[in-house]
Amino acid sequence: MTEKVLFVDDESNILDGIRRQLRKKVAIETATSGEAGLQKIQEVGPFAVVVSDMRMPGMNGTEFLSEVRKISPDSVRMILSGQAELASTIEAVNQGHIFRFLTKPCSTDTLFVAVDAGVEQYRLILGERELLEQTLSGAVKMLTEILGLTNQAAFSRASRIQRYAKDIGTALGLVDEWQFRLATMLSQIGCITLPEDTLARLYAGQVLSEEQEAIYASHPQLAGKLLASIPRLDGVAEMISGQMQDLDLTDLPENIQEWDTKKLGSMILRAATDLDDLVAGGVSAEAAVSKLEKQSDRFPNELRQVLRLVRIATDQVETKLVKSSQLVIGMVLDEDMMSANGMRLIPSGQEVTHTILVRLRSISDGVGIVEPFRVKVFR
């Protein structure tokens, strides 16, 4: 097997024995304490399986594997110990979510079979997650492109919010959180039922009527209800539903890393939305960021500190003249794209997607497109 396995035991002679037993079958790393084991995971992980002794000075096996679960949740965790008291076993299983509990002495065959089963479980975890993420990402991409075809204003806004939220999330260490990534893509999907002229007025900074305000304010809850019915998207639905709600920061941990992911996702979407409202309304990028930085009652300190990393400054955007054959997914139109017979095909501000590229190929072969045209490229 190519996956690595970490054994942690305070007795080095036991670790030496395990190496002799399994060195030809398993890629082994060892550590003589819980603290050293955590450091090893940070430096040379990930590990498919982590096997720990129970009684160790400083950090015991239960405490160690509980920490492993936090920093390497996919790793399969096991106990190999001479201690087999019922109370300790129950505590280890409950707190560390233990896959196997083995007792010393443990034969080579028994140990290898357990480790092999742990590696297989690790592969299943990764395979299921990859399948889930790819399936859901594909479905989400389809939904966002449907939004682009039916409501260009909402799609353009969603594209901007996605860029802003992605930058904020990356700065806060959420780059690999798939639920957050999907939430940024679908943040405006509830606008699919809203009149496009209402959104156009809103995004242009014009005053909406009381009825229009109420309709617009309902879009996060509408999206939440739609997405909550899709298996495994309940967390995404909760993030989107809460994107326009103010949270009481006094009820939340001061360290943003300790927040529930769904609350943090909603908070980031709120910041990205407010930022887009300001910039779309004519406020400069510098002034928009400064205004949000001062809102300590609405946004936590860590979030406000990273707002200047959001890519909205003009020196981070390059404007180019391109032809339709040079379009690349992710570019943003800087002017309306027009057909040769004078029809507006795609409005300014639209982000280029795969669906748009396919659509343009058929139009280019038919009525034709006025080109070249301006696009923005975000670096």
Secondary structure, DSSP 8 states (H G I E B T S, - for coil): --SEEEEE-S-HHHHHHHHHHHTTTSEEEEESSHHHHHHHHHHH---SEEEE-S--SSS-HHHHHHHHHHH-TTSEEEEEES---HHHHHHHHHHH--SEEEESS--HHHHHHHHHHHHHHHHHHHHHHHHHHHHHHHHHHHHHHHHHHH-HHHHHHHHHHHHHHHHHHHHTT-TT-HHHHHHHHHTTGGGGGS-HHHHHHHHTT----HHHHHHHHTHHHHHHHHHHTSTT-HHHHHHHHTTTS---GGGS-SSGGGS-HHHHHHHHHHHHHHHHHHHHTT--HHHHHHHHHT-TTTS-HHHHHHGGGSS-SGGGEEEEEE-GGG--TT-EESS-EEBTTS-EEE-TT-B--HHHHHHHHHHHHTT-B--SEEEEEE-
